[in-house]
Amino acid sequence: MKLVLVFLLAAIPICCYAGADSSNCLAMDDVIAQLINSSVPVDDFQGVIKSYARLPYDENAVSKLKQCFLDQPEETLVNVNVMVDAVYNSKDCP
């Protein structure tokens, strides 16, 4: 889980240069929001990311990633959201 989370979060600063408070990429913002949201089941999340994960092993990886987030306590999910907001609002993210 930690390695997957590191890779996911490493991609966020690359996209944050477009603007503050969001990536200015509605698709990415939606994927991150759905990933962090504990009320979104794996099947629904696969529908959100279907156009990005077309191969069977991509779907399997996406399922495992979402399940990792579902297995986390709500406090952890809130902290991930705080971290994403901190990245978007950092001084290095114009």
BALO-794095 format. One record per atom (N, C-alpha, C): residue number from 1; y, x, z; atom name; residue in three letters. Coordinates in steps of 0.001 Angstrom, whole numbers, plus 500000, padded with zeros to 6 digits. Each point is the difference from the previous one (the first is absolute). Layout:
<nodes>
NUM; Y; X; Z; CA; ALA .
...
</nodes>
This chain:
<nodes>
1; 498804; 500826; 500000; N; MET .
1; 501196; 499174; 500000; CA; MET .
1; 501253; 500866; 500000; C; MET .
2; 499996; 501033; 500822; N; LYS .
2; 501197; 500819; 500118; CA; LYS .
2; 500328; 500699; 498690; C; LYS .
3; 498988; 500511; 499307; N; LEU .
3; 500241; 500690; 498744; CA; LEU .
3; 500529; 499039; 498936; C; LEU .
4; 499417; 498820; 499933; N; VAL .
4; 500457; 498997; 499038; CA; VAL .
4; 501439; 499604; 500302; C; VAL .
5; 500300; 499818; 501263; N; LEU .
5; 501354; 499627; 500402; CA; LEU .
5; 500988; 501108; 499649; C; LEU .
6; 499597; 501245; 500191; N; VAL .
6; 500872; 501123; 499659; CA; VAL .
6; 500313; 499992; 498508; C; VAL .
7; 498974; 499783; 499161; N; PHE .
7; 500237; 499967; 498560; CA; PHE .
7; 500906; 498833; 499605; C; PHE .
8; 499764; 498848; 500612; N; LEU .
8; 500838; 498841; 499699; CA; LEU .
8; 501446; 500273; 500383; C; LEU .
9; 500193; 500531; 501180; N; LEU .
9; 501358; 500219; 500484; CA; LEU .
9; 500676; 501180; 499315; C; LEU .
10; 499220; 500923; 499483; N; ALA .
10; 500580; 501118; 499261; CA; ALA .
10; 500637; 499530; 498694; C; ALA .
11; 499505; 498899; 499457; N; ALA .
11; 500540; 499470; 498752; CA; ALA .
11; 501311; 499252; 500206; C; ALA .
12; 500255; 499532; 501188; N; ILE .
12; 501194; 499188; 500255; CA; ILE .
12; 501299; 500775; 499769; C; ILE .
13; 500156; 501238; 500515; N; PRO .
13; 501280; 500692; 499771; CA; PRO .
13; 500300; 500236; 498528; C; PRO .
14; 498990; 500151; 499195; N; ILE .
14; 500210; 500205; 498566; CA; ILE .
14; 500724; 498796; 499406; C; ILE .
15; 499671; 498821; 500482; N; CYS .
15; 500576; 498777; 499460; CA; CYS .
15; 501285; 499581; 500693; C; CYS .
16; 500335; 500635; 501110; N; CYS .
16; 501135; 499518; 500786; CA; CYS .
16; 501347; 500430; 499451; C; CYS .
17; 500034; 500894; 499024; N; TYR .
17; 501277; 500473; 499494; CA; TYR .
17; 500778; 498931; 499250; C; TYR .
18; 499369; 498877; 499711; N; ALA .
18; 500673; 498951; 499243; CA; ALA .
18; 500985; 499202; 500835; C; ALA .
19; 499844; 499970; 501322; N; GLY .
19; 500927; 499251; 500825; CA; GLY .
19; 499517; 499852; 501416; C; GLY .
20; 500882; 499568; 500880; N; ALA .
20; 499668; 499855; 501418; CA; ALA .
20; 499402; 498630; 500279; C; ALA .
21; 499329; 499898; 501134; N; ASP .
21; 499389; 498772; 500506; CA; ASP .
21; 498826; 499513; 499168; C; ASP .
22; 499749; 500592; 498890; N; SER .
22; 498816; 499686; 499198; CA; SER .
22; 499856; 501095; 498962; C; SER .
23; 498900; 499968; 499310; N; SER .
23; 499785; 501003; 498959; CA; SER .
23; 500712; 499618; 498713; C; SER .
24; 500567; 498803; 499958; N; ASN .
24; 500567; 499424; 498784; CA; ASN .
24; 498937; 499830; 498927; C; ASN .
25; 498775; 500014; 500425; N; CYS .
25; 498868; 499709; 499139; CA; CYS .
25; 499287; 498830; 500665; C; CYS .
26; 500283; 498807; 499519; N; LEU .
26; 499476; 498804; 500656; CA; LEU .
26; 498485; 499992; 500057; C; LEU .
27; 499346; 500545; 498980; N; ALA .
27; 498540; 500035; 500001; CA; ALA .
27; 499485; 500867; 501138; C; ALA .
28; 500594; 501171; 500180; N; MET .
28; 499559; 500889; 501081; CA; MET .
28; 500315; 499391; 501364; C; MET .
29; 501181; 499414; 500130; N; ASP .
29; 500358; 499352; 501264; CA; ASP .
29; 499010; 498889; 500339; C; ASP .
30; 499607; 499232; 498991; N; ASP .
30; 499044; 498912; 500224; CA; ASP .
30; 498631; 500544; 500400; C; ASP .
31; 499545; 501049; 499339; N; VAL .
31; 498693; 500589; 500329; CA; VAL .
31; 500003; 500522; 501430; C; VAL .
32; 501054; 500704; 500398; N; ILE .
32; 500079; 500530; 501356; CA; ILE .
32; 500049; 498866; 501014; C; ILE .
33; 500794; 498978; 499718; N; ALA .
33; 500095; 498859; 500923; CA; ALA .
33; 498658; 499289; 500151; C; ALA .
34; 499299; 499812; 498893; N; GLN .
34; 498690; 499334; 500049; CA; GLN .
34; 498966; 500876; 500694; C; GLN .
35; 500105; 501318; 499819; N; LEU .
35; 499071; 500924; 500633; CA; LEU .
35; 500160; 499980; 501513; C; LEU .
36; 501220; 499983; 500469; N; ILE .
36; 500275; 500037; 501439; CA; ILE .
36; 499753; 498644; 500658; C; ILE .
37; 500129; 498920; 499266; N; ASN .
37; 499868; 498649; 500542; CA; ASN .
37; 498551; 499708; 500380; C; ASN .
38; 499761; 499798; 501277; N; SER .
38; 498634; 499767; 500485; CA; SER .
38; 499472; 498607; 499664; C; SER .
39; 500860; 499104; 499548; N; SER .
39; 499535; 498653; 499653; CA; SER .
39; 499531; 499913; 498546; C; SER .
40; 500153; 501077; 499238; N; VAL .
40; 499562; 500029; 498600; CA; VAL .
40; 498588; 500571; 499955; C; VAL .
41; 499020; 499194; 499581; N; PRO .
41; 498629; 500504; 499925; CA; PRO .
41; 499803; 500970; 498834; C; PRO .
42; 498891; 500712; 500035; N; VAL .
42; 499701; 501003; 498977; CA; VAL .
42; 500000; 499383; 498605; C; VAL .
43; 499387; 498831; 499834; N; ASP .
43; 499929; 499366; 498679; CA; ASP .
43; 501386; 499685; 499440; C; ASP .
44; 500892; 499502; 500840; N; ASP .
44; 501360; 499707; 499556; CA; ASP .
44; 500749; 501285; 499642; C; ASP .
45; 499779; 501056; 500781; N; PHE .
45; 500655; 501268; 499725; CA; PHE .
45; 499521; 500583; 498672; C; PHE .
46; 498724; 499829; 499713; N; GLN .
46; 499485; 500473; 498712; CA; GLN .
46; 500681; 499268; 498847; C; GLN .
47; 500321; 498730; 500200; N; GLY .
47; 500727; 499256; 498980; CA; GLY .
47; 501397; 500554; 499784; C; GLY .
48; 500648; 500441; 501083; N; VAL .
48; 501344; 500569; 499910; CA; VAL .
48; 499973; 501321; 499236; C; VAL .
49; 498976; 500791; 500228; N; ILE .
49; 499953; 501350; 499440; CA; ILE .
49; 499118; 500108; 498757; C; ILE .
50; 499504; 498867; 499535; N; LYS .
50; 499051; 499981; 498886; CA; LYS .
50; 500515; 500724; 498752; C; LYS .
51; 501252; 499851; 499670; N; SER .
51; 500518; 500641; 498793; CA; SER .
51; 500134; 501513; 500145; C; SER .
52; 499961; 500499; 501240; N; TYR .
52; 500109; 501437; 500236; CA; TYR .
52; 498633; 500654; 500221; C; TYR .
53; 499037; 499225; 500450; N; ALA .
53; 498657; 500515; 500297; CA; ALA .
53; 499003; 499248; 499133; C; ALA .
54; 499802; 500496; 498803; N; ARG .
54; 499184; 499272; 499025; CA; ARG .
54; 498543; 500406; 499996; C; ARG .
55; 499692; 501199; 500435; N; LEU .
55; 498632; 500491; 499956; CA; LEU .
55; 499241; 499595; 501262; C; LEU .
56; 498686; 499841; 499905; N; PRO .
56; 499217; 499577; 501170; CA; PRO .
56; 500167; 500915; 501217; C; PRO .
57; 500043; 501313; 499780; N; TYR .
57; 500157; 500881; 501157; CA; TYR .
57; 501412; 499933; 500561; C; TYR .
58; 500985; 499637; 499179; N; ASP .
58; 501346; 499758; 500515; CA; ASP .
58; 500000; 498776; 500905; C; ASP .
59; 499330; 498947; 499558; N; GLU .
59; 499924; 498775; 500801; CA; GLU .
59; 499315; 500273; 501331; C; GLU .
60; 498959; 500821; 499968; N; ASN .
60; 499293; 500351; 501233; CA; ASN .
60; 500912; 500782; 500939; C; ASN .
61; 500755; 500951; 499459; N; ALA .
61; 500920; 500786; 500817; CA; ALA .
61; 501099; 499124; 500589; C; ALA .
62; 500520; 499077; 499193; N; VAL .
62; 501042; 499078; 500471; CA; VAL .
62; 499450; 499110; 501111; C; VAL .
63; 498790; 499535; 499840; N; SER .
63; 499373; 499170; 501034; CA; SER .
63; 499867; 500767; 501310; C; SER .
64; 499575; 501242; 499901; N; LYS .
64; 499845; 500819; 501209; CA; LYS .
64; 501353; 500295; 500642; C; LYS .
65; 501015; 500253; 499170; N; LEU .
65; 501333; 500252; 500535; CA; LEU .
65; 500518; 498786; 500748; C; LEU .
66; 499896; 498827; 499385; N; LYS .
66; 500480; 498778; 500654; CA; LYS .
66; 499201; 499724; 501268; C; LYS .
67; 498683; 500222; 499955; N; GLN .
67; 499175; 499765; 501185; CA; GLN .
67; 500402; 500941; 501135; C; GLN .
68; 500387; 501223; 499660; N; CYS .
68; 500477; 500931; 501026; CA; CYS .
68; 501228; 499436; 500716; C; CYS .
69; 500899; 499411; 499227; N; PHE .
69; 501180; 499395; 500615; CA; PHE .
69; 499636; 498753; 500797; C; PHE .
70; 499045; 499228; 499529; N; LEU .
70; 499578; 498810; 500738; CA; LEU .
70; 499337; 500369; 501321; C; LEU .
71; 499385; 501176; 500056; N; ASP .
71; 499324; 500442; 501215; CA; ASP .
71; 500955; 500548; 501053; C; ASP .
72; 501248; 500182; 499633; N; GLN .
72; 500988; 500566; 500927; CA; GLN .
72; 500602; 498903; 500872; C; GLN .
73; 500402; 500363; 501224; N; PRO .
73; 500692; 499021; 500839; CA; PRO .
73; 501370; 499661; 499414; C; PRO .
74; 500508; 498861; 500366; N; GLU .
74; 501294; 499532; 499477; CA; GLU .
74; 501116; 500994; 500307; C; GLU .
75; 499936; 500648; 501137; N; GLU .
75; 501022; 500987; 500376; CA; GLU .
75; 500057; 501148; 498979; C; GLU .
76; 498857; 500437; 499535; N; THR .
76; 499958; 501067; 498996; CA; THR .
76; 500627; 499537; 498698; C; THR .
77; 499714; 498771; 499588; N; LEU .
77; 500576; 499472; 498760; CA; LEU .
77; 501514; 499884; 500102; C; LEU .
78; 500490; 499607; 501149; N; VAL .
78; 501444; 499927; 500223; CA; VAL .
78; 500600; 501401; 499901; C; VAL .
79; 499314; 500986; 500583; N; ASN .
79; 500494; 501375; 499952; CA; ASN .
79; 500004; 500556; 498574; C; ASN .
80; 499016; 499641; 499190; N; VAL .
80; 499983; 500424; 498601; CA; VAL .
80; 501204; 499412; 499278; C; VAL .
81; 500286; 498749; 500257; N; ASN .
81; 501166; 499354; 499377; CA; ASN .
81; 501295; 500677; 500442; C; ASN .
82; 500093; 500368; 501267; N; VAL .
82; 501178; 500719; 500503; CA; VAL .
82; 500130; 501346; 499290; C; VAL .
83; 498873; 500681; 499798; N; MET .
83; 500031; 501290; 499326; CA; MET .
83; 500449; 499851; 498540; C; MET .
84; 499507; 498988; 499318; N; VAL .
84; 500404; 499765; 498612; CA; VAL .
84; 501501; 499749; 499944; C; VAL .
85; 500513; 499181; 500920; N; ASP .
85; 501442; 499746; 500046; CA; ASP .
85; 500779; 501285; 500307; C; ASP .
86; 499463; 500840; 500880; N; ALA .
86; 500666; 501256; 500330; CA; ALA .
86; 500072; 500919; 498797; C; ALA .
87; 498959; 500010; 499187; N; VAL .
87; 500012; 500818; 498787; CA; VAL .
87; 501072; 499490; 499045; C; VAL .
88; 500064; 498689; 499789; N; TYR .
88; 501001; 499442; 499084; CA; TYR .
88; 501418; 500199; 500495; C; TYR .
89; 500192; 500046; 501310; N; ASN .
89; 501333; 500123; 500560; CA; ASN .
89; 500337; 501420; 500432; C; ASN .
90; 499173; 500969; 499639; N; SER .
90; 500251; 501382; 500397; CA; SER .
90; 501167; 500569; 499213; C; SER .
91; 500581; 501063; 500536; N; LYS .
91; 501142; 500632; 499313; CA; LYS .
91; 499583; 500657; 498688; C; LYS .
92; 498713; 500281; 499856; N; ASP .
92; 499510; 500609; 498761; CA; ASP .
92; 499674; 498967; 498927; C; ASP .
93; 500151; 498730; 500333; N; CYS .
93; 499703; 498927; 499062; CA; CYS .
93; 501305; 499288; 499664; C; CYS .
94; 500698; 500454; 498940; N; PRO .
94; 501316; 499447; 499687; CA; PRO .
94; 499965; 498544; 499609; C; PRO .
</nodes>
